[in-house]
Amino acid sequence: MGKAFKIEILDTTLRDGEQTSGVSFATQEKMSIARFLLEDLGVDRLEVASARVSQGEFEAVQMIANWAKNNGYLSKIEVLGFVDGGRSIAWIKNAGCRVLNLLSKGSYRHVTEQLGKTPEQHIDDIRETVAQARAEGFDVNLYLEDWSNGMLHSPDYVFQMLDSLKNVGIKRFMLPDTLGILTPTQTADFCLQMVQRYPDLHFDFHAHNDYDMAVANTYEAVKVGISGVHTTVNGLGERAGNAPLTSVVAVLHDKLHIQTSVRESKIYQISKLVETYSGVRIPNNKPIIGDNVFTQCAGVHADGDAKNGLYYNDLIPERFGRVREYALGKMSGKANIRKNLEALGINLDEEAMRKVTERIIELGDKKQLVTPEELPFIVTDVLKHGQQEQHIRMINYSLSLAYGLRPLASVKIEIDGETYEQSAVGDGQYNAFTKALWKIYKNLNKPIPELIDYAVIIPPGGQTDALVHTTITWKLHDKVFKTHGLDADQTEAAIKATVKMLNQIENL
């Protein structure tokens, strides 16, 4: 494993993460994120900005530095600076910070083609900048930009850099896979070469996710002895992003059994905070922090969970400030439904469970999922409002709505075994439906109730695809009563309530 058993976590959400397309944190947002990352989450170090970007960036860094100084965190605040004749050093000093993450060139091509210098000239420039920064009381860490390409195509240059700079007072050497090109095998090989050749130096690994291997590469780097890793909240970063803090921490804790200072219980909070400030949505299937990653959909999985946690792994949701959920839909079994009912304090016998399960499966065929907030409405609909004798059945109905034309409804119902059919137009789809229905009733000389009130409720927490609970108040022969309908479609819910009313009249 190497010499490091506690890994430093540097979070660079406020610097590298802000390079995500379309993301720009306001000053107060940066302050809020920085405070949470250090005080609540407990990361070891925080890279907050690049020097000389803008006046707004300067003011944000200044605010963070003032807070950090007053609360004992100043040594944890780091700023990216450049080999620029001391201008970055002055900028960082004036902002109130004292840690310089100096950007250098970690590949031969970058030195010769971008800077137009020889390796020796670049090394001399770095030495001068490091000396100047240390004279100002700074700690200096060195980024070897494009180090991964350097190791692939010019390792002699990389070693020349390290051999020349290992004794000039640089605290940490930071190894970026700048373009996210490394495989896990390459990462392990190259990092091991660094650790074995320079056993007394501190190395950080900085992964990018272009091939979706940032977490795997970070794992391999730590496995061979790298002392620190860089992350961003939610994996924010340029192009495909950086190594996500959440997954990296979980992998280090569970797969390598390595300690970090990160408090897992705060991970979900910081992820949602950054999601809000950045405007970048967390994918529903994002490990640990996605909305669906602790939700069991299949009934067999919920059943297994109830039988000694057969479908649990080490990623227990409570570790990360989450809870396990059981989805309700067409894949649900009784175990899923029972888990949700237990959470609501509702107990049902086996027959009631069967009826509720059938109803949820029926509804699941019309919409993706039923929410836990909708479950009590379903229970009430099935058990309280669905137990009367069925003299009248809806065989078929058709509702049409066209621009410039009144809504049209065709209705086919069965009354005590006999089938009847009518059509009508109305002021709305439901109005057209009832007019067609009342045509049948008039022909049969059946009493027609008066509609007194029509109320539509979306269960708490419902979204645009929520179930609709419709309550209709009727009056017949001075008797006022209510019927209920539940469906993903408002009109269908009203029709169900109407059919219940017709059967209630028949049973009077």
Summary of the structure (lengths in Angstrom):
residues: 508
radius of gyration: 32.6
end to end distance: 79.8
largest distance: 104.1
contacts: 1736
relative contact order: 0.07
helix: 44%
strand: 21%
